Amino acid sequence: MTKAQEFTVKVQSEDAKKKEKPLNDKPDFEGSSKFLKDEPEGEELSEEDQQLKEQLEMLAERLKEPNTELYRPALETLRTLIRTSTSSMTSVPKPLKFLRPHYPDLQALYETWPISEDKSLFADILSVLAMTYSDTQPRGTLRYRLLSASLRPADSPLADPGTWGHEYVRHLAAELGEEFSLREEAELEAAEGADKTAESKDHLPGTIQDLRNLAKQCATFLLNHNAEPDAVDLLEEMEIIDEITQLVDDNTYSRVCQYMIRCINLLPPPDDLVFLRTAHAIYVQHKKFPEALSLAIRLGDPDLIREDFHAPANPLMKRQLAFLIARAQVPIEWIHPTAGTEDDDIEVELEPDLQDCLFNTRLSPFFREFGKELGVEDAKSLEDVYKSHLENTRPGISANIDSARGNLAGTFVNAFVNAGFGNDKLMVMAEEGNSWIYKNKDHGMMSAAASLGLSLLWDTDVGLSHIDKYTYSAEEHIKAGALFATGMLNTGVRTEADFALNLLSEYTENKSVPLKTSAFMGLAMAYSGSHREEVLALLLPHVADDTLSMEISSLAALALGFVFVGSKHGDISETILQTLMDKFERSDKSLDEKWAKFMVLGLGLLYLGTQDASDATVETLKAIDHPISKTAQILVEACSFAGTGNVLKIQSMLHHCDEHVNKKDEEKKDGKEEPKRDDSFQAFAVIAIALIAMGEDIGAEMSLRQFNHLMHYGDPVIRKSVPLAIGLVSTSNPQLPILDTLSKYSHDNDLQVAINAIFAMGLVGAGTNNARLAQMLRQLAGYYSKEPDSLFMVRIAQGLVHMGKGTIGLNPFFFDRSIMSRPAVAGLLATLTAFTDAKAFVLDKYHWMLYLLTPAMYPRFLITLDENLENKPVTVRVGQAIDVVGQAGKPRTISGFQTHQSPVRLGTTERAELATEEYIPFAHVLEGFVVLQKNPGWEEENKMEL
């Protein structure tokens, strides 16, 4: 009796005692709990199975005979029997089950055979049988596959692994990944001069290139059998993901790209950028221009953006791409065909329609038309927002409140609520000799005049004539407000005349601080994200000038941060770093001022979304031994990884938060009381967690749990920043648990925490008209009726919730929440920075900092346009967006939808799709402006139905 037969008898006797016990406790084959049980006794097998078993045993015996001519037919028969059984996923492969006891014998036999093509086929069969022994003999499937390939002549390649079935390919893929990582470890050890471990010595035959070639074969099979995620994962493990571009076809590229894009937030750098570039290359290959351009914008690569914009020949597609570029506020200079070449100075004329789309000049008229459709074009009064009659206060109480503070709140509420409609009753529609401005004191006048910029937002034609008269005012603050308003008016739109630059540039050298700083911030608003070199020449000298106050230098740096956001601009970063170094070396007290944080924020904004590009800057900052240095390091690092969900960076920010800088037991040392150390860096560490996590749903949810812990155990500086971080992570997305949390914090004993929580409620509900939130704020107005600062903030929050009468949001993510608007993040971050010390800024005379939210303001609408770019109402469905990546078939992408006629309003987490196939959209995401084309096949279908 042979060893194999002894083994079979032993197994059968064990099965007689306990029939259900499998041979292998950890089966590695789908359905293999059945698959690894040997049949109890010969007579219990069906006649067909018994016949198959005997045939297989006979073939195995034949391979041991001395007559070599019998080998080939026996191997061919074995191959045919195994292939027919493994090609189906539904049946248990019986040949593998019956051959399993013979596997050790066949292995030993294989070693005795001379090199030949028969041996190669034998190795191929052993590779399949090795699946049944994968727990005891790791990587056997891969070992014999590689041996089989090495035994064949170069001109007769091995059959595709897919011919052995899906499960075989999955086994092979798993073992390929394992082997590749073992080889990498061995290389590292060899490089470090360490002894190789026993495991790494036990290498399989073949080179790394052989492994990668086999991985590509497996990936091709997986792609053709609806297992795109498995193919992507395999090629990523083998570090050749960029080669998937050669493997995808018209049927698979879409699912591959969707999966790759969803993986980006879960990958460490630089793998995330490799995935982005690979998906971009696939989209370009298949002429999917909007998808490709959206990825080029995420990468922030001017060359790719220019190539993608000029790639389509269809003028309508080009206009659609122009709308996307205008929404992302990409510098228009990037897309000139000559940009980056020697002919850089030659201006290229764009056709008027295309230029209108790029300059966003249609935004204002379409937005007002949209307001009419929704029935909200009429101006809202303050009482429409406050609804004081519903507030729970006793009559006569409010009379004691400072009327100037109340009027100031009214200024902001009026501006936010009527933003973009240009018809508010307090300012725009007021009679000549506007009385509302004069109902405010000093700096209040500035905010009142500046509010015109919000009311007339995006309307550069009418807006300038309204604001112009205030630029001649004798009152300095009114003039300063008019300059700021000019900048806000031009936010996100562009004009050929460049009014903002022409008007504001002359005031940058003015001796008056309010006029000078308003000109700076006006330029910041008008040109945020535009990378305009003209602005650089105006502002950079003010950053380095020692004779100027920290306020002026810091606001110049902040304005440059807005204009050159995400540009990694060397001159600006060097100037800011040099200024900080000089001030530190001279022990200049200005670094201790409250304005210093805005200078370092300006530095951080230059690196927004650039990931590792900021490493050198962070290292340079470490050389400055001053508390502001730590704040700067946190801000630069947080901005660099904004919206990436990078777990390691979030952990490092949490480490900054667990430090108790001013422990009470350490305050006294040698009988003397120690001076308090600066702990303001912790406030920015908390905001940094939100900034990094906000682009990714799971990370954002996890960060909310961390904020809960920080609120319980953190120092006061951390506690007052937690509401701001919650506001940032869920801007314009009011979810019930978040509203409840912020409502709890808004009643906190620490007034700073309460004020920040109230502002965060405004951020979370910005532009949503959320009824529950509006009710909460009315209750707070009653609760804080005797507390002017808190009541002021309640009013601001009410204005934010009803922003643009519920049509304008602040969320920095757009295009199905896939692209982060850098100017929008800059605006939100600058406003939150002001709130880290609300008493010194917003609640003092710098309330104009609330207007820094302007770059983040954008209508949440879908407007469908015909081929002439005129409004074209069509039927659309709007519902909650569902993530369908990796799901089989064509599942619904929205749930709980309602059918509307366009134009329609979209919430932050909502998605729209066309209800019929009558029109073909040029954009794959229905958001903002979408150009439609009549579907030529639609009329034919209708005629056929008739």
BAVO-703851 format. One record per residue (C-alpha): x, y, z; residue in one letter. Coordinates in steps of 0.2 Angstrom, whole numbers, plus 5000, padded with zeros to 4 digits. Example, Ala and Ser with C-alpha at 12.3 -4.5 7.8 and 13.67 -1.06 7.14 Angstrom:
BEGIN
506249785039A;506849955036S;
end
This chain:
BEGIN
500050005000M;500750174995T;500950325007K;499550414998A;498350265000Q;498850245019E;498450435021F;496750405013T;496250255024V;496750355039K;495650495035V;494250385031Q;494350295048S;494350465056E;492850525046D;491950365051A;492050425070K;491650605067K;490950635049K;490850815050E;492650865055K;493550935040P;495350885036L;495951065036N;495351175051D;495651335040K;494951295023P;495651425010D;494351394996F;492651464995E;491351335000G;492851235006S;492151175022S;491151055010K;492651044999F;493950975011L;492850845018K;493250675011D;491850565007E;491450435021P;491550265012E;491750214994G;489950144993E;489250314999E;489950404983L;488750414969S;489250304954E;489850454944E;490950524958D;491650344962Q;492150334943Q;492950504944L;493950464959K;494550304952E;495050394936Q;495950524945L;496950394956E;497350294940M;498050454932L;499050494947A;499750324947E;500150334928R;501350484932L;502350364943K;502650234929E;504350224920P;503450244903N;503650424899T;502550424884E;501050404896L;501450564905Y;500750694893R;499050614890P;498850584909A;499250764912L;498150834898E;496650724905T;497050794923L;497050974916R;495450954907T;494550874922L;495151004934I;494751154922R;492951094919T;492651084938S;493451244943T;492751354929S;491051364939S;490951454955M;489351354960T;489951174961S;491251104973V;492751054963P;492850864966K;494450834956P;495350944969L;494550854983K;494950684977F;496750724972L;497150814989R;497750654998P;498950624983H;499750804983Y;501250764994P;501650614983D;501450714967L;502650854975Q;503950724978A;503750644961L;503850824952Y;505650844960E;506250684951T;505650734934W;506950804922P;506650974914I;505350964900S;503751034894E;502850894903D;503650954919K;502951124916S;501251064914L;501450954929F;501951114939A;500451204932D;499251064939I;500151064956L;499951254957S;498051224956V;498151074969L;499151184981A;497651284985M;497051144996T;498651155006Y;498851345006S;498751345025D;500151215028T;501251265013Q;501151455010P;501251524993R;501251344985G;500051404971T;501251544966L;502851434968R;502251304955Y;501551434944R;503251524943L;504151354941L;502951304927S;503351474918A;505251454920S;505251274912L;504451334896R;505351404881P;505151594878A;504151564863D;502751464871S;502051564886P;501051484899L;499151484898A;498151624906D;497851594925P;496051634922G;495851474913T;495851384930W;494451484937G;494051634948H;494551564964E;496251514957Y;496651694952V;496151754969R;497351634977H;498651684966L;498351874969A;498451854988A;500051754987E;500851884974L;500552024987G;501251915001E;502851874991E;503152044985F;503052125003S;504251985009L;505552024995R;505352214999E;505752175017E;507252065012A;507952205001E;507752325016L;508652215027E;510052185014A;510252375012A;510452395031E;511752255032G;510652145043A;510551955041D;509151895031K;507851805041T;507451625037A;505751675029E;506551795017S;507851665012K;506451555007D;506151644991H;505151584976L;505851574959P;505751714947G;506151904948T;505152054954I;504652084935Q;504051904934D;502851934949L;502252094941R;501952014924N;500951884933L;499952014943A;499552104927K;498851944920Q;497751914935C;497252094935A;496652074917T;495551924922F;494852014937L;494452174927L;493552064914N;492551974927H;491752124937N;493152124951A;493852294947E;494252334966P;495252174967D;496252214951A;496652394958V;497152324975D;498352194967L;499252314956L;499352444970E;500152304981E;501352264967M;501752454965E;501252464947I;499552544948I;500052664934D;500052514922E;498152484924I;497952614911T;498452484898Q;497252354905L;495552444906V;494352454892D;492752544888D;491752434900N;492852434915T;493752604915Y;492252694924S;492152574939R;494052564940V;494152764941C;492752774954Q;493552644965Y;495252724964M;494552904968I;493652834983R;495352754989C;496252924988I;495852975006N;496352815013L;498052815005L;499652885012P;500653015002P;501352994989P;500152844984D;498652954984D;499353074971L;499852924960V;498052864961F;497453034956L;498653044941R;498252864935T;496352894936A;496653064927H;497652974913A;496252844911I;494952974909Y;495953074896V;496252904887Q;494352884886H;493953064882K;493053104898K;493553284899F;492553354914P;493053204925E;494853224920A;494853414923L;494053384940S;495553274945L;496853394937A;496053534948I;496253424963R;498053394959L;498253584957G;499353554941D;499353704929P;499953594914D;498653464916L;497253594918I;497853684902R;497953514892E;496253454898D;495353624895F;496053634877H;495753444873A;493953444867P;493553514850A;491653534854N;491353714859P;489953664871L;491053544881M;492353684882K;491053804890R;490553664902Q;492453654907L;492553844908A;491153844921F;492053714931L;493653814931I;492753974936A;491853874950R;493553814957A;494353984955Q;495853924945V;496954064939P;496454094922I;498254124916E;498553944918W;497353894904I;498054014891H;498853894877P;500453994878T;500653984897A;502253894902G;503053924885T;504254054878E;502854144870D;502054174887D;501854364885D;500754344869I;498854364874E;497754234867V;495954294863E;494554184869L;492854184861E;491654304871P;490554154877D;491954054883L;492754214892Q;491054244900D;491054074907C;492854084913L;492554254921F;490954194929N;490054354923T;488354254921R;488354204940L;487454364946S;486054374933P;485754184934F;485754184953F;484454324954R;483354224941E;483554074952F;482954174967G;481354224957K;481054044952E;481153994971L;480054144976G;481354234987V;481854384976E;481054504988D;482154585002A;482054515019K;481954625034S;482854595050L;481154555059E;480854415046D;482454335052V;482354375070Y;480454335073K;480654425090S;478754395094H;479254205095L;480754245107E;480454195125N;480854365133T;479854485144R;479354655135P;480454805139G;482054695142I;482854735125S;482754925128A;484254915139N;485354835126I;486654945118D;485755005102S;487355035092A;487854845095R;486054795090G;486254905074N;487954825070L;487154655071A;485754715060G;487054765047T;487854595046F;486154505046V;485454615033N;487054585022A;487154395024F;485254365022V;485054475006N;486854424999A;486854424980G;485154494977F;485554684977G;483954734984N;484054745003D;483054885011K;484354945024L;485754995011M;485454974993V;483655024992M;483855155005A;483555335000E;485055454997E;485955515012G;485855335019N;485355345037S;485855165042W;487655195040I;487555345053Y;486555235065K;488255145068N;489755215077K;491555235070D;492055055065H;490255005064G;490155135049M;491555035041M;490554875042S;488954955036A;489755025021A;490654865017A;488954765019S;488554845001L;489854724994G;488854575001L;487154634996S;487754664978L;488954514978L;489554464960W;488554604952D;490054704945T;489054814933D;487754884945V;488754864961G;490154984957L;488955124954S;488155094971H;489755084980I;490655224971D;489855374980K;490455304997Y;492255314991T;492155504991Y;491455515009S;492355625021A;492155505035E;493655395035E;492755235041H;491455245027I;492755265014K;493755115021A;492055015021G;491755065002A;493554994998L;493254835006F;491554824998A;492354844981T;493454694984G;491954584991M;490954634976L;492254554964N;492454394974T;492454244962G;492054344947V;493254434935R;493154584924T;494254644910E;494354814917A;494954754934D;494154894943F;494554824960A;496454824956L;496354994949N;495455074963L;496254984978L;498054994972S;498155184976E;497555154994Y;498955024998T;500155165002E;498955275011N;499455345028K;497755295036S;497755125044V;495855085041P;496055135022L;497655045020K;497054885028T;495354895019S;496254905003A;497354755007F;495754645012M;494854714997G;496254644986L;496254484996A;494354454992M;494354514974A;495854404969Y;495754254981S;496554104972G;496954204956S;498954214959H;498954384952R;500754454951E;500154634951E;499454604969V;501154534974L;502054694970A;500854804979L;500754694996L;502454614998L;503454765003P;502254795018H;502654625025V;504454655026A;504354845032D;505054855050D;504255035052T;502454975050L;501454905064S;501154715066M;499354745061E;499754815044I;501154685040S;500054535046S;498554585035L;499654615020A;500354435023A;498554365025L;497954455009A;499454375000L;498954205007G;497154235000F;497754284983V;499154154981F;498254014991V;499053844987G;500353914976S;501953874987K;502554044981H;504454054986G;504654244987D;503154264999I;503554125010S;505354175011E;504854355015T;503654305029I;504954185036L;506354315035Q;505154445044T;504854325058L;506654285060M;507154465060D;505854515073K;506354365084F;508254405083E;507854585088R;506754525102S;505354625094D;503854625105K;502654635090S;502854445089L;501854435105D;500454535098E;498754465093K;499054505075W;500554385073A;499354235071K;498754315055F;500454335048M;500854145050V;499054105044L;499554195028G;501154085027L;500053925030G;498853975016L;500253975003L;500353785006Y;498553745007L;498253564999G;500153544994T;500553405006Q;502453375008D;502853534999A;502953625016S;504253515024D;505653645022A;504653785028T;504153685044V;505953645047E;506453835046T;505053885058L;505853765071K;507353875072A;506254025079I;506253995098D;504654095101H;502854035105P;502254095088I;503353965080S;502353825086K;500753905080T;501553925063A;502153745062Q;500353685066I;499553805054L;500753765039V;500653575042E;498753585044A;498453685028C;499653575018S;498553415022F;496853505022A;495453395017G;496553235015T;496053145030G;497853105034N;497752995050V;499553025055L;499453215054K;497753205064I;498653105078Q;500153225079S;498853365081M;498053265095L;499753255103H;499853445104H;498153445113C;498553325127D;499953435134E;499353535149H;500453685147V;500053785163N;499753645176K;499253725193K;500453615203D;501953685192E;501453865193E;502453895209K;504253855208K;505553905222D;504154005231G;503854115215K;502454115204E;502954075186E;502354175172P;500954095161K;501654005146R;500854035129D;499653895125D;498753975110S;499553845098F;498353715106Q;496853815099A;497553795081F;497953615084A;496053585088V;495553675072I;496953585062A;496053415066I;494453475058A;495453555044L;496253385039I;494753275043A;493453375034M;493653305017G;493253125021E;491653065029D;492352935041I;493753045047G;492553185050A;491453075060E;492953005070M;493553185073S;491853225081L;492153095094R;493853165098Q;493153335100F;491953265113N;493453205123H;494453365121L;492953465128M;492853355143H;494753345147Y;495553495138G;496153665145D;495053815143P;496053865127V;495553695119I;493753705125R;493453865117K;494153805100S;493153635100V;491553725094P;492453815080L;493253645074A;491453565074I;490853705064G;492253685051L;492053495049V;490153515046S;489953685037T;488253705029S;487853525034N;486653535049P;486553355056Q;485553325072L;486853255083P;487953405079I;486653535082L;486253455099D;488053455104T;488253635099L;486653685108S;487353615124K;489053705122Y;488053865118S;487453865137H;489253835143D;489853925159N;491353995150D;490654135139L;492054115126Q;491553935123V;489653985122A;490054125110I;491054015098N;489753875099A;488354005094I;489454055079F;489753875075A;487953845075M;487853985061G;489253895051L;488453725052V;486753795047G;487453925034A;486253945020G;485053805025T;483553895033N;483553745045N;481953765055A;482653675070R;484153775071L;483153935069A;482153885084Q;483653855094M;484354025090L;482754115095R;482854025112Q;484654075114L;484154255110A;482954255124G;484254165135Y;485554295132Y;484454445131S;485454535145K;487254485138E;487654595123P;489154495116D;488154335116S;486654415109L;487654495095F;488354325091M;486554245091V;486054375078R;487554345067I;487154155068A;485354195063Q;485954295048G;487154145043L;485754015044V;484654115032H;486154165021M;485554215003G;483754175009K;484353995010G;485153984993T;487054014997I;488153895006G;489853895014L;490453715012N;492153725003P;491853554994F;490853554978F;490653444962F;489853304972D;490953354987R;492553294977S;493453454974I;494053574988M;493953754985S;495553834991R;494954014992P;493353945002A;494453855015V;495554015016A;494054125020G;493353995033L;495053975041L;495454165043A;493754195051T;493954045063L;495754125067T;494854285072A;493654185084F;495154095093T;495154265102D;493454335098A;493554475112K;495054545104A;494454545086F;492554515081V;491854575097L;493054725097D;493254845083K;493754715070Y;491954645067H;492354665048W;493254505049M;491554415048L;491654465029Y;493154355027L;491854215024L;491454295007T;492654184997P;491754035004A;490054094999M;489254014983Y;487553974978P;486953784980R;486053774964F;485853674948L;485453774933I;485253684916T;485753784900L;485453754882D;486653764868E;486553954868N;486853964887L;485054014890E;484053944905N;483253774899K;482053704912P;482053514913V;481453384925T;482753324938V;482653214953R;483553274969V;483953154983G;485253104996Q;486853054988A;487252864990I;489052794988D;488852654976V;490652624972V;491052434970G;489252384970Q;488652264957A;487552314943G;486852494941K;486152534958P;485252694961R;486452844966T;485152944976I;483852894989S;482252974994G;482253084979F;480953214974Q;480653264956T;480753454952H;480953564937Q;482653644935S;483353764942P;483353674959V;484253704975R;485453574981L;485953534999G;487753495004T;487453305004T;486153304990E;486353244972R;485353274956A;485053174940E;484053204925L;482353114926A;482253074907T;483553044893E;482853184882E;484453284885Y;486253234887I;487253334900P;489053384897F;489553374915A;489453204924H;489053294940V;487453394940L;487853544950E;488153734946G;487953774928F;487653614917V;487553634898V;486353514890L;486153444872Q;484653364864K;484853174863N;484653134845P;484052954849G;482653024860W;481453084847E;481652914837E;481152824853E;479652924855N;479152904837K;479352714839M;478252714854E;476852814845L;
end
